Amino acid sequence: MCGIVGAVGSRNIVPVLVEGLRRLEYRGYDSCGVAVHQGGELRRSRSTERVAELASLIEADGVAGVTGIAHTRWATHGAPVVSNAHPHFSHGPGADAAARPARIALVHNGIIENFEALREELKARGYLFTSQTDTEVIAHLVDSLYDGDLFEAVQQAVTRLQGAYAIAVFARDEPHRVVGAREGSPLVMGIGTGERAGEMFLASDAMALAGVTDQIVYLEEGDVVDLQIGKHWVVALDRASGRFRRVEREVRTVQAHTGAAELGPYRHYMQKEIFEQPRALADTLQGVEGFDADLFGSGAAAVLRRIDAVLILACGTSYYAGCTAKYWLEAIAGIPTQVEVASEYRYRESVPNPNSLVVTITQSGETADTLAALRHARSLGMPHTLTVCNVATSAMVRECELAYITRAGVEIGVASTKAFTTQLAGLFLLTLTLAKLRGRLDAQAEADHLRALRHLPVALQSVLALEPQVIAWAQAFASKENALFLGRGLHYPVALEGALKLKEISYIHAEAYPAGELKHGPLALVTSAMPVVTVAPNDALLEKLKSNLQEVRARGGELFVFADADTSIEPGEGLHVIRMPEHYGELSPILHTLPLQLLAYHTAVARGTDVDKPRNLAKSVTVE
């Protein structure tokens, strides 16, 4: 949910930077900052208050310049203190570096998976670290490669980075130049017109530039852009050769204050939000360096050590996230877990456990049924509460004892996509934290899980590359009126979520079942007119699942299988297979969710429905 703004001009661009930050405040943040080239030096102002307070600080400090960058940040790598706020400076190597003028200024969105190794390498070369962020690693890395050409230094630097990032950087010795790069996190370029002709801009969201320019370039994965007054260059990384080549990117006219500024190259908000998931997961996991109770708030350790069960309360898509978490919590953390539909929970007699951790899951934090269920659980004598929520200022966060704030950003499409996968990430962190507190997570397992989480945004990008194959399936689904979804074990809730997405936006009746239940009733529905979508990861239940698939084929049913690469499920007559790029163990449900979202989306598009605003549904249900 972090935000970037950058600019190169011939007049003071600080007002543009500050206004851009104001337009990005909806993302949520707890620190912000601006850096400029002023009087031959790099100067900055940073604050842990609101952008309005930052603006006052800038005025008091007399910060002004023709080249600069700005940032809003969630406190992830380290506490929300000024030393961790962006922009970050590099003063070069040496024990006396801090006393020398800064040489490089940089802001960053995303997560760098290999930052520990880079940090140790740079420390050995004499670089001093004054923050707990992975961003400072990038600033020092660029400095170490800088030899008078910032564009070249950034190109070299990004080839060393693993993970997802969008960066904007400038150097003391090149006062009219800003360089940007992106991989897995969005970054756009703006070209000044009219009275701002010649000025160039960068931002993480085109809305940050509304009112400044309507000429927008949506940078693509692997792009590095060089901005100078009146000109720019874009190069892209050739994955095969590892070299950069010059490319041209389309300049789009984006009307200020319109939805087009947010949609960018996408047809609908839902499609945009599906493709934002690598960035959303990276933001949600940013700064996670271990599975410690402090991830969930001060005092969390005492609460989490006290509980002996988990009760999850949620509605709709969030309920399916809770169902997935039940498998994780019981198998990994060894803690009994119950999942309740929030709208039903308070209307039945239940047996309260005062030592339960009551976990609510909600995108908006304002869902009336879930809030009511939370209050009911507390009234029964269950005081320990935690929410996984996307809105830090919501009622749910205020009412719960502990919280994990997901950083999916604004989700406009009614059918939840990135909110769901970031909820799963938050719940997985809770699982591993409880496992560690209960002595069920050794150091090696913790390191393995950290490595998998850091790679997750990159893995999601590979899954999204399957979109053309999913579109072909959607053409076949568009004429159907019913569908079955099957999954086993950990992937049964994923099948439930896939069926929900299809019926929410395409209006096709869809049901999901545990695959083993097929012969206990649903098999009666199977005909050639009933597509059967199956989630088939390479796990312990694979062979059982293959038997279920044979039951469908024997009745003339048509199967559409999302299979891991090594499942040995081969396509044939009545059996269509899309192979996932890799098997992802316990995190496999997150990866398998994306193609189901794409299938629902493209089927709805083919049927001509209102994808972002499906009939009878609302984004945030604040009434019972």
VEXDREN-2710 file (C-alpha; in Angstrom, 1 decimal):
% VEXDREN-2710
k/r/px/py/pz
1/MET/0.0/0.0/0.0
2/CYS/3.0/2.2/-0.1
3/GLY/3.0/5.1/-2.6
4/ILE/5.7/6.7/-4.8
5/VAL/5.8/10.1/-6.5
6/GLY/8.8/11.5/-8.4
7/ALA/9.4/14.5/-10.7
8/VAL/12.0/16.3/-12.8
9/GLY/11.3/19.9/-13.8
10/SER/12.7/23.4/-14.1
11/ARG/10.8/24.9/-11.2
12/ASN/10.1/23.8/-7.6
13/ILE/8.3/20.5/-7.8
14/VAL/7.8/19.9/-4.1
15/PRO/4.1/21.0/-4.3
16/VAL/3.5/18.3/-7.0
17/LEU/5.2/15.7/-4.8
18/VAL/3.1/16.6/-1.8
19/GLU/-0.2/16.7/-3.7
20/GLY/0.7/13.3/-5.2
21/LEU/1.2/11.9/-1.7
22/ARG/-2.2/13.3/-0.7
23/ARG/-3.8/11.5/-3.6
24/LEU/-2.2/8.2/-2.4
25/GLU/-3.3/8.6/1.2
26/TYR/-6.2/6.1/0.6
27/ARG/-3.7/3.3/0.5
28/GLY/-3.0/3.8/4.2
29/TYR/0.4/4.6/5.7
30/ASP/2.2/5.5/8.9
31/SER/5.2/7.5/7.6
32/CYS/5.9/9.7/4.7
33/GLY/8.8/11.8/3.2
34/VAL/10.2/13.9/0.4
35/ALA/13.7/14.3/-0.9
36/VAL/15.0/16.9/-3.4
37/HIS/18.1/18.1/-5.0
38/GLN/18.7/21.6/-3.5
39/GLY/21.8/23.8/-3.6
40/GLY/24.0/21.0/-4.9
41/GLU/23.0/18.7/-2.1
42/LEU/20.3/16.1/-1.4
43/ARG/17.8/17.3/1.3
44/ARG/14.9/15.5/2.8
45/SER/12.0/15.8/5.2
46/ARG/10.4/12.8/6.8
47/SER/7.5/12.3/9.2
48/THR/5.5/9.6/11.0
49/GLU/2.5/11.9/10.9
50/ARG/0.1/12.7/8.1
51/VAL/1.0/14.2/4.8
52/ALA/-0.4/17.6/6.0
53/GLU/2.2/17.5/8.8
54/LEU/4.9/16.6/6.4
55/ALA/3.9/19.6/4.2
56/SER/4.3/21.9/7.3
57/LEU/7.7/20.3/8.1
58/ILE/8.8/20.9/4.5
59/GLU/7.8/24.5/4.7
60/ALA/9.6/25.0/8.0
61/ASP/12.7/23.3/6.7
62/GLY/12.7/25.3/3.5
63/VAL/12.9/22.2/1.3
64/ALA/12.5/23.0/-2.4
65/GLY/14.0/21.7/-5.6
66/VAL/13.5/21.0/-9.3
67/THR/14.2/17.2/-8.9
68/GLY/12.7/15.0/-6.2
69/ILE/11.0/11.9/-5.0
70/ALA/8.3/11.3/-2.3
71/HIS/6.8/8.3/-0.5
72/THR/4.1/7.1/1.8
73/ARG/5.0/3.9/3.8
74/TRP/3.5/1.3/6.1
75/ALA/5.9/0.4/8.9
76/THR/7.0/-3.1/8.0
77/HIS/10.8/-3.5/8.2
78/GLY/11.1/-2.0/11.7
79/ALA/8.9/0.4/13.7
80/PRO/7.2/3.5/12.3
81/VAL/10.0/5.8/13.1
82/VAL/11.7/8.5/11.1
83/SER/14.9/6.5/10.5
84/ASN/12.8/3.8/8.7
85/ALA/10.8/6.3/6.6
86/HIS/11.6/6.8/3.0
87/PRO/13.3/8.4/1.1
88/HIS/16.6/6.6/2.1
89/PHE/20.0/8.0/1.4
90/SER/23.4/6.5/0.7
91/HIS/26.4/8.4/1.7
92/GLY/28.9/5.9/0.3
93/PRO/31.1/3.4/2.2
94/GLY/33.3/4.1/5.1
95/ALA/33.1/4.7/8.8
96/ASP/32.8/8.5/8.3
97/ALA/30.1/8.1/5.6
98/ALA/27.3/9.6/7.7
99/ALA/29.3/12.9/8.0
100/ARG/29.6/13.2/4.2
101/PRO/26.9/14.6/1.9
102/ALA/24.4/12.0/0.6
103/ARG/25.1/10.7/-2.9
104/ILE/21.9/8.7/-3.7
105/ALA/18.3/9.1/-2.6
106/LEU/15.8/6.3/-3.2
107/VAL/12.2/5.2/-2.5
108/HIS/10.8/1.7/-2.9
109/ASN/7.6/-0.3/-2.9
110/GLY/7.6/-4.1/-2.7
111/ILE/9.8/-6.6/-1.0
112/ILE/13.4/-7.7/-1.7
113/GLU/13.7/-11.4/-1.0
114/ASN/17.5/-11.5/-0.9
115/PHE/18.1/-8.3/1.1
116/GLU/19.9/-10.1/4.0
117/ALA/22.6/-11.4/1.6
118/LEU/23.0/-8.1/-0.1
119/ARG/23.1/-6.3/3.3
120/GLU/26.0/-8.5/4.5
121/GLU/27.8/-8.0/1.2
122/LEU/27.5/-4.2/1.4
123/LYS/28.4/-4.2/5.1
124/ALA/31.6/-6.0/4.2
125/ARG/32.3/-3.3/1.6
126/GLY/32.0/-0.6/4.3
127/TYR/28.4/0.6/4.0
128/LEU/26.7/1.6/7.2
129/PHE/23.0/0.9/7.7
130/THR/20.9/3.3/9.7
131/SER/17.5/1.7/9.2
132/GLN/15.9/-1.8/9.5
133/THR/14.5/-1.7/5.9
134/ASP/15.3/-3.7/2.8
135/THR/15.0/-0.4/0.9
136/GLU/18.3/1.0/2.3
137/VAL/20.0/-2.1/0.8
138/ILE/18.9/-0.9/-2.7
139/ALA/20.2/2.6/-2.1
140/HIS/23.6/1.4/-1.0
141/LEU/23.7/-1.2/-3.9
142/VAL/23.0/1.6/-6.5
143/ASP/25.7/3.7/-4.9
144/SER/28.2/0.9/-5.0
145/LEU/27.6/0.6/-8.8
146/TYR/27.4/4.3/-9.6
147/ASP/30.1/5.7/-11.8
148/GLY/28.6/8.9/-13.1
149/ASP/25.6/7.3/-15.0
150/LEU/22.6/6.6/-12.7
151/PHE/20.6/5.0/-15.5
152/GLU/23.4/2.4/-15.9
153/ALA/23.9/1.9/-12.2
154/VAL/20.1/1.2/-11.7
155/GLN/20.1/-1.3/-14.5
156/GLN/23.0/-3.2/-12.9
157/ALA/21.4/-3.0/-9.5
158/VAL/18.0/-4.5/-10.4
159/THR/19.7/-7.6/-11.9
160/ARG/20.9/-8.3/-8.4
161/LEU/17.4/-7.9/-6.8
162/GLN/15.1/-10.9/-6.1
163/GLY/11.5/-10.2/-5.4
164/ALA/9.0/-7.5/-6.2
165/TYR/9.8/-3.8/-6.3
166/ALA/9.1/-0.4/-7.8
167/ILE/11.8/2.2/-7.2
168/ALA/12.5/5.9/-7.9
169/VAL/16.1/7.1/-7.4
170/PHE/18.2/10.2/-8.1
171/ALA/21.8/11.2/-7.5
172/ARG/23.5/14.3/-6.2
173/ASP/25.8/14.5/-9.2
174/GLU/23.0/14.4/-11.8
175/PRO/20.6/17.2/-10.6
176/HIS/18.1/16.9/-13.5
177/ARG/17.6/13.1/-13.6
178/VAL/15.3/10.6/-11.9
179/VAL/15.5/6.9/-12.7
180/GLY/12.7/4.4/-12.0
181/ALA/12.3/0.6/-12.3
182/ARG/9.6/-2.0/-11.6
183/GLU/9.2/-5.7/-11.2
184/GLY/6.0/-7.0/-9.5
185/SER/4.9/-3.6/-8.2
186/PRO/3.2/-0.9/-10.4
187/LEU/4.9/2.2/-11.6
188/VAL/3.7/4.8/-14.2
189/MET/5.4/7.6/-15.9
190/GLY/3.8/11.0/-16.6
191/ILE/4.8/13.4/-19.4
192/GLY/4.1/17.1/-18.7
193/THR/2.1/19.2/-21.2
194/GLY/1.0/22.8/-21.4
195/GLU/2.5/24.9/-18.7
196/ARG/4.3/21.8/-17.4
197/ALA/5.8/20.9/-20.8
198/GLY/9.2/19.3/-20.4
199/GLU/8.5/18.1/-16.9
200/MET/8.5/14.4/-16.2
201/PHE/6.9/12.4/-13.5
202/LEU/6.8/8.9/-11.8
203/ALA/4.1/7.5/-9.6
204/SER/2.9/4.1/-8.3
205/ASP/-0.6/5.1/-9.3
206/ALA/-1.8/7.4/-12.1
207/MET/-4.2/9.0/-9.6
208/ALA/-1.2/10.6/-7.9
209/LEU/-0.7/12.6/-11.1
210/ALA/-4.3/13.7/-11.7
211/GLY/-4.4/17.4/-12.3
212/VAL/-0.7/17.4/-13.2
213/THR/-0.7/15.5/-16.5
214/ASP/-3.0/13.3/-18.5
215/GLN/-0.2/11.7/-20.5
216/ILE/0.5/8.4/-18.8
217/VAL/2.9/5.5/-19.6
218/TYR/2.2/2.3/-17.8
219/LEU/5.6/0.7/-17.3
220/GLU/5.8/-3.0/-17.8
221/GLU/7.6/-5.8/-15.8
222/GLY/11.3/-5.4/-16.0
223/ASP/11.3/-1.8/-17.3
224/VAL/13.9/0.8/-16.2
225/VAL/13.0/4.4/-17.1
226/ASP/15.3/7.4/-17.3
227/LEU/13.6/10.8/-16.8
228/GLN/15.3/14.1/-17.8
229/ILE/13.8/17.4/-18.6
230/GLY/11.8/17.1/-21.9
231/LYS/13.0/13.5/-22.6
232/HIS/12.9/9.9/-21.4
233/TRP/14.2/6.5/-22.2
234/VAL/12.8/3.1/-21.3
235/VAL/14.7/-0.1/-21.4
236/ALA/13.4/-3.6/-20.7
237/LEU/15.3/-6.6/-19.3
238/ASP/15.5/-9.5/-21.9
239/ARG/15.1/-12.5/-19.6
240/ALA/16.9/-14.9/-22.0
241/SER/20.1/-12.8/-22.4
242/GLY/20.0/-10.9/-19.1
243/ARG/20.6/-7.7/-21.0
244/PHE/18.5/-4.5/-21.4
245/ARG/17.2/-3.3/-24.7
246/ARG/15.6/0.0/-25.7
247/VAL/11.7/-0.2/-25.9
248/GLU/8.9/2.1/-26.7
249/ARG/5.9/2.2/-24.4
250/GLU/2.5/3.6/-25.4
251/VAL/1.6/7.0/-24.1
252/ARG/-2.1/7.0/-23.0
253/THR/-4.3/10.0/-22.5
254/VAL/-5.8/9.5/-19.0
255/GLN/-8.5/12.1/-18.0
256/ALA/-7.9/13.4/-14.5
257/HIS/-10.4/12.3/-11.8
258/THR/-11.8/9.6/-14.0
259/GLY/-11.9/5.8/-13.4
260/ALA/-9.5/5.5/-16.4
261/ALA/-6.7/6.8/-14.2
262/GLU/-7.2/3.8/-11.9
263/LEU/-8.0/1.2/-14.6
264/GLY/-4.9/1.9/-16.7
265/PRO/-4.6/-0.8/-19.4
266/TYR/-7.3/-3.0/-17.8
267/ARG/-10.9/-3.5/-18.9
268/HIS/-12.4/-3.8/-15.5
269/TYR/-11.4/-3.1/-11.9
270/MET/-11.7/-6.8/-11.2
271/GLN/-9.1/-7.7/-13.8
272/LYS/-6.8/-5.0/-12.5
273/GLU/-7.2/-6.2/-9.0
274/ILE/-6.5/-9.8/-10.0
275/PHE/-3.2/-8.6/-11.6
276/GLU/-2.4/-6.5/-8.6
277/GLN/-2.1/-9.6/-6.3
278/PRO/1.7/-10.0/-6.6
279/ARG/2.1/-6.4/-5.4
280/ALA/-0.6/-6.8/-2.8
281/LEU/1.0/-10.0/-1.4
282/ALA/4.4/-8.3/-1.4
283/ASP/3.0/-5.3/0.5
284/THR/1.2/-7.5/3.0
285/LEU/4.3/-9.6/3.7
286/GLN/6.8/-6.7/3.6
287/GLY/9.0/-6.6/6.6
288/VAL/8.1/-10.1/7.9
289/GLU/11.5/-11.4/9.0
290/GLY/10.2/-14.1/11.4
291/PHE/7.0/-15.4/12.9
292/ASP/6.9/-13.3/16.1
293/ALA/3.8/-12.3/18.0
294/ASP/4.6/-8.6/17.6
295/LEU/3.3/-8.9/14.0
296/PHE/-0.2/-8.7/15.5
297/GLY/0.3/-5.9/18.0
298/SER/1.8/-5.0/21.3
299/GLY/1.0/-7.5/24.0
300/ALA/0.2/-10.2/21.4
301/ALA/2.7/-12.7/22.8
302/ALA/0.9/-12.9/26.2
303/VAL/-2.5/-13.4/24.5
304/LEU/-1.4/-16.0/22.0
305/ARG/0.4/-18.0/24.7
306/ARG/-2.8/-18.1/26.7
307/ILE/-5.2/-19.4/24.1
308/ASP/-5.9/-23.1/23.5
309/ALA/-8.3/-22.9/20.5
310/VAL/-9.3/-20.7/17.6
311/LEU/-12.8/-19.5/16.6
312/ILE/-12.9/-17.9/13.2
313/LEU/-15.9/-15.6/12.3
314/ALA/-16.4/-14.3/8.7
315/CYS/-18.8/-14.0/5.8
316/GLY/-18.6/-14.8/2.1
317/THR/-15.2/-14.9/0.6
318/SER/-13.6/-14.2/4.0
319/TYR/-15.4/-17.3/5.4
320/TYR/-13.6/-19.4/2.8
321/ALA/-10.3/-17.8/3.8
322/GLY/-11.1/-19.0/7.3
323/CYS/-11.9/-22.5/6.1
324/THR/-8.5/-22.6/4.5
325/ALA/-6.9/-21.4/7.8
326/LYS/-8.5/-24.2/9.7
327/TYR/-6.5/-26.7/7.8
328/TRP/-3.3/-24.8/8.5
329/LEU/-4.0/-24.1/12.1
330/GLU/-4.7/-27.7/13.0
331/ALA/-2.0/-29.3/10.9
332/ILE/0.8/-26.9/11.4
333/ALA/0.1/-25.2/14.8
334/GLY/-1.8/-28.2/16.3
335/ILE/-4.6/-26.0/17.7
336/PRO/-8.3/-26.9/17.5
337/THR/-10.1/-24.5/15.2
338/GLN/-13.7/-23.8/14.5
339/VAL/-15.0/-21.7/11.6
340/GLU/-18.4/-20.0/11.8
341/VAL/-20.5/-18.1/9.3
342/ALA/-20.7/-14.8/11.1
343/SER/-24.3/-14.2/10.1
344/GLU/-25.4/-17.5/11.7
345/TYR/-23.1/-17.7/14.7
346/ARG/-25.0/-15.3/17.1
347/TYR/-28.4/-16.9/16.4
348/ARG/-27.6/-20.3/17.8
349/GLU/-26.7/-21.8/21.1
350/SER/-22.9/-22.4/21.2
351/VAL/-20.4/-23.6/23.8
352/PRO/-18.0/-20.7/24.6
353/ASN/-14.4/-21.3/25.5
354/PRO/-12.9/-18.3/27.3
355/ASN/-9.4/-19.4/26.2
356/SER/-10.3/-19.3/22.5
357/LEU/-8.8/-16.7/20.2
358/VAL/-11.7/-15.2/18.3
359/VAL/-10.4/-14.3/14.8
360/THR/-12.5/-12.1/12.5
361/ILE/-11.8/-11.8/8.8
362/THR/-13.1/-8.8/6.8
363/GLN/-11.9/-6.7/3.9
364/SER/-13.6/-3.5/4.9
365/GLY/-13.7/-3.9/8.7
366/GLU/-17.2/-2.7/8.7
367/THR/-19.2/-5.9/7.8
368/ALA/-22.2/-5.7/10.1
369/ASP/-22.7/-9.5/10.5
370/THR/-19.0/-10.0/11.5
371/LEU/-19.0/-7.1/13.9
372/ALA/-22.2/-8.4/15.5
373/ALA/-20.7/-11.9/15.8
374/LEU/-17.5/-10.5/17.4
375/ARG/-19.6/-8.6/20.0
376/HIS/-21.6/-11.8/20.6
377/ALA/-18.5/-13.8/21.2
378/ARG/-17.2/-11.2/23.7
379/SER/-20.6/-11.2/25.5
380/LEU/-20.2/-15.0/25.9
381/GLY/-17.0/-14.5/27.8
382/MET/-14.3/-14.8/25.1
383/PRO/-12.1/-11.6/25.5
384/HIS/-9.2/-12.6/23.2
385/THR/-9.8/-11.2/19.8
386/LEU/-7.8/-10.6/16.6
387/THR/-8.8/-9.4/13.2
388/VAL/-7.3/-9.9/9.8
389/CYS/-8.5/-6.7/8.0
390/ASN/-7.6/-4.5/5.1
391/VAL/-8.6/-1.1/6.7
392/ALA/-6.5/0.0/9.6
393/THR/-9.0/2.7/10.7
394/SER/-12.1/0.4/10.6
395/ALA/-14.5/-0.4/13.4
396/MET/-13.2/-4.0/13.4
397/VAL/-9.7/-3.0/14.1
398/ARG/-10.7/-0.6/16.8
399/GLU/-12.8/-3.3/18.5
400/CYS/-10.3/-6.1/18.4
401/GLU/-7.5/-6.6/20.9
402/LEU/-5.0/-7.6/18.2
403/ALA/-4.9/-7.1/14.4
404/TYR/-3.0/-8.0/11.2
405/ILE/-3.6/-5.3/8.6
406/THR/-3.4/-6.7/5.1
407/ARG/-2.2/-4.2/2.5
408/ALA/-4.3/-5.1/-0.5
409/GLY/-5.0/-1.5/-1.3
410/VAL/-8.4/-0.2/-2.5
411/GLU/-10.5/-3.0/-3.9
412/ILE/-13.3/-1.6/-6.1
413/GLY/-14.6/-4.7/-7.8
414/VAL/-17.5/-6.2/-5.8
415/ALA/-16.1/-9.7/-6.2
416/SER/-13.2/-9.9/-3.8
417/THR/-9.8/-11.0/-5.3
418/LYS/-6.7/-9.5/-3.8
419/ALA/-8.4/-9.1/-0.4
420/PHE/-8.9/-12.8/-0.3
421/THR/-5.3/-13.8/-1.1
422/THR/-3.9/-11.2/1.3
423/GLN/-6.2/-12.5/4.0
424/LEU/-4.8/-16.0/3.4
425/ALA/-1.3/-14.6/3.8
426/GLY/-2.2/-13.0/7.1
427/LEU/-3.8/-16.2/8.4
428/PHE/-0.7/-18.2/7.4
429/LEU/1.4/-15.8/9.4
430/LEU/-0.9/-16.3/12.4
431/THR/-0.6/-20.1/11.9
432/LEU/3.2/-20.0/11.9
433/THR/3.3/-17.6/14.8
434/LEU/1.1/-19.9/16.9
435/ALA/3.2/-22.9/15.8
436/LYS/6.4/-21.2/16.9
437/LEU/4.9/-20.3/20.3
438/ARG/3.7/-23.9/20.8
439/GLY/7.2/-25.3/20.0
440/ARG/6.1/-26.8/16.6
441/LEU/8.3/-24.7/14.4
442/ASP/12.0/-25.2/14.4
443/ALA/14.6/-22.8/13.0
444/GLN/14.9/-24.7/9.7
445/ALA/11.2/-24.8/9.1
446/GLU/10.9/-21.1/9.9
447/ALA/13.6/-20.3/7.4
448/ASP/11.9/-22.5/4.8
449/HIS/8.6/-20.8/5.3
450/LEU/10.2/-17.3/5.1
451/ARG/11.8/-18.2/1.8
452/ALA/8.5/-19.5/0.4
453/LEU/6.7/-16.3/1.5
454/ARG/9.3/-14.0/-0.1
455/HIS/9.1/-15.9/-3.4
456/LEU/5.3/-15.8/-3.4
457/PRO/4.9/-12.6/-5.4
458/VAL/7.1/-14.0/-8.1
459/ALA/5.3/-17.3/-8.1
460/LEU/2.0/-15.4/-8.5
461/GLN/3.3/-13.6/-11.6
462/SER/4.0/-17.0/-13.2
463/VAL/0.4/-18.1/-12.5
464/LEU/-1.0/-14.9/-14.1
465/ALA/0.9/-15.8/-17.2
466/LEU/-1.6/-18.6/-17.7
467/GLU/-4.3/-16.1/-18.6
468/PRO/-4.5/-16.9/-22.3
469/GLN/-5.2/-20.6/-21.6
470/VAL/-7.9/-19.7/-19.1
471/ILE/-9.5/-17.3/-21.7
472/ALA/-9.9/-20.3/-24.0
473/TRP/-11.7/-22.3/-21.3
474/ALA/-13.9/-19.3/-20.5
475/GLN/-15.3/-19.4/-24.1
476/ALA/-16.6/-22.9/-23.4
477/PHE/-18.0/-21.9/-20.0
478/ALA/-19.9/-18.9/-21.3
479/SER/-22.7/-21.0/-22.8
480/LYS/-23.2/-23.1/-19.6
481/GLU/-25.7/-22.5/-16.9
482/ASN/-24.3/-24.9/-14.2
483/ALA/-20.9/-26.0/-13.0
484/LEU/-19.3/-28.2/-10.4
485/PHE/-16.1/-27.4/-8.6
486/LEU/-14.1/-30.1/-6.8
487/GLY/-11.1/-30.0/-4.3
488/ARG/-9.7/-32.2/-1.6
489/GLY/-8.4/-31.3/1.8
490/LEU/-6.7/-27.9/1.9
491/HIS/-8.0/-27.1/-1.6
492/TYR/-11.7/-27.7/-0.9
493/PRO/-12.1/-24.1/0.3
494/VAL/-10.4/-22.9/-2.8
495/ALA/-13.0/-24.8/-4.9
496/LEU/-15.7/-23.2/-2.8
497/GLU/-14.2/-19.7/-3.5
498/GLY/-13.9/-20.6/-7.2
499/ALA/-17.6/-21.5/-7.4
500/LEU/-18.6/-18.3/-5.6
501/LYS/-16.6/-16.2/-8.0
502/LEU/-18.2/-17.8/-11.0
503/LYS/-21.8/-17.3/-9.7
504/GLU/-21.1/-13.8/-8.4
505/ILE/-20.1/-12.2/-11.7
506/SER/-21.2/-14.6/-14.5
507/TYR/-24.6/-15.7/-12.9
508/ILE/-23.8/-19.3/-13.7
509/HIS/-25.0/-21.6/-11.0
510/ALA/-22.0/-23.2/-9.4
511/GLU/-21.5/-25.5/-6.5
512/ALA/-18.3/-26.9/-4.9
513/TYR/-17.8/-30.2/-3.1
514/PRO/-15.0/-32.2/-1.5
515/ALA/-14.1/-34.5/-4.4
516/GLY/-14.6/-37.5/-2.2
517/GLU/-18.3/-36.6/-1.8
518/LEU/-18.9/-36.7/-5.5
519/LYS/-20.3/-40.3/-5.4
520/HIS/-22.5/-39.4/-2.4
521/GLY/-25.0/-37.3/-4.5
522/PRO/-23.5/-34.7/-6.8
523/LEU/-22.5/-37.4/-9.4
524/ALA/-26.2/-37.5/-10.3
525/LEU/-25.8/-34.1/-11.9
526/VAL/-22.8/-35.0/-14.1
527/THR/-23.5/-34.9/-17.9
528/SER/-21.7/-33.5/-20.9
529/ALA/-23.5/-30.2/-20.2
530/MET/-22.0/-29.9/-16.7
531/PRO/-18.4/-28.7/-16.7
532/VAL/-16.5/-30.0/-13.6
533/VAL/-13.6/-27.8/-12.5
534/THR/-11.0/-29.5/-10.4
535/VAL/-8.1/-28.2/-8.3
536/ALA/-5.4/-30.9/-8.5
537/PRO/-2.2/-30.1/-6.6
538/ASN/0.5/-32.7/-6.2
539/ASP/-0.2/-33.5/-2.5
540/ALA/-1.0/-36.6/-0.4
541/LEU/-4.6/-36.7/-1.7
542/LEU/-3.7/-36.7/-5.4
543/GLU/-4.2/-40.4/-6.1
544/LYS/-7.6/-40.2/-4.4
545/LEU/-8.5/-37.2/-6.5
546/LYS/-7.5/-39.1/-9.7
547/SER/-10.1/-41.7/-8.8
548/ASN/-12.8/-39.0/-8.5
549/LEU/-11.8/-37.7/-11.9
550/GLN/-12.4/-41.1/-13.4
551/GLU/-15.9/-41.2/-11.9
552/VAL/-16.7/-38.0/-13.8
553/ARG/-15.2/-39.3/-17.1
554/ALA/-17.1/-42.6/-16.9
555/ARG/-20.4/-40.6/-16.8
556/GLY/-19.5/-38.5/-19.8
557/GLY/-18.6/-35.4/-17.8
558/GLU/-16.2/-32.8/-19.1
559/LEU/-13.3/-32.0/-16.8
560/PHE/-11.3/-28.8/-16.5
561/VAL/-8.3/-29.5/-14.3
562/PHE/-5.8/-27.0/-12.8
563/ALA/-2.9/-29.4/-12.1
564/ASP/0.6/-29.1/-10.8
565/ALA/3.2/-29.8/-13.3
566/ASP/4.2/-33.2/-11.9
567/THR/0.7/-34.7/-11.3
568/SER/0.8/-37.0/-14.4
569/ILE/-2.7/-35.9/-15.3
570/GLU/-2.7/-35.9/-19.1
571/PRO/-5.2/-34.0/-21.3
572/GLY/-7.5/-36.1/-23.5
573/GLU/-11.1/-36.3/-24.8
574/GLY/-13.3/-34.6/-22.2
575/LEU/-10.3/-33.8/-20.0
576/HIS/-8.7/-30.3/-20.3
577/VAL/-5.6/-29.6/-18.2
578/ILE/-3.8/-26.3/-17.4
579/ARG/-0.5/-26.9/-15.6
580/MET/0.5/-24.6/-12.7
581/PRO/4.1/-23.4/-12.9
582/GLU/5.2/-25.0/-9.6
583/HIS/3.9/-26.8/-6.5
584/TYR/3.8/-24.5/-3.5
585/GLY/3.2/-26.8/-0.5
586/GLU/1.1/-25.3/2.2
587/LEU/0.8/-22.0/0.3
588/SER/-0.6/-23.8/-2.8
589/PRO/-4.2/-22.5/-2.1
590/ILE/-3.1/-19.0/-2.8
591/LEU/-1.6/-19.9/-6.1
592/HIS/-4.6/-22.0/-7.2
593/THR/-7.0/-19.2/-6.4
594/LEU/-5.7/-17.0/-9.2
595/PRO/-6.7/-19.1/-12.2
596/LEU/-10.2/-19.6/-10.7
597/GLN/-10.5/-15.9/-10.5
598/LEU/-9.4/-15.5/-14.1
599/LEU/-11.9/-18.2/-15.2
600/ALA/-14.8/-16.4/-13.5
601/TYR/-13.7/-13.0/-14.8
602/HIS/-13.3/-14.1/-18.5
603/THR/-16.5/-16.1/-18.4
604/ALA/-18.4/-13.1/-17.2
605/VAL/-16.8/-10.9/-19.9
606/ALA/-17.8/-13.4/-22.5
607/ARG/-21.4/-13.4/-21.2
608/GLY/-21.5/-9.6/-21.1
609/THR/-22.4/-9.1/-17.4
610/ASP/-21.5/-6.1/-15.3
611/VAL/-18.3/-7.6/-13.9
612/ASP/-17.4/-4.9/-11.4
613/LYS/-21.0/-4.3/-10.2
614/PRO/-22.9/-7.6/-10.3
615/ARG/-26.6/-7.5/-9.8
616/ASN/-28.0/-7.5/-6.2
617/LEU/-24.5/-7.3/-4.6
618/ALA/-22.6/-4.6/-2.7
619/LYS/-18.9/-4.2/-2.0
620/SER/-19.2/-3.7/1.8
621/VAL/-22.2/-5.2/3.5
622/THR/-22.8/-2.8/6.5
623/VAL/-26.4/-3.9/7.2
624/GLU/-27.6/-7.3/8.5
END
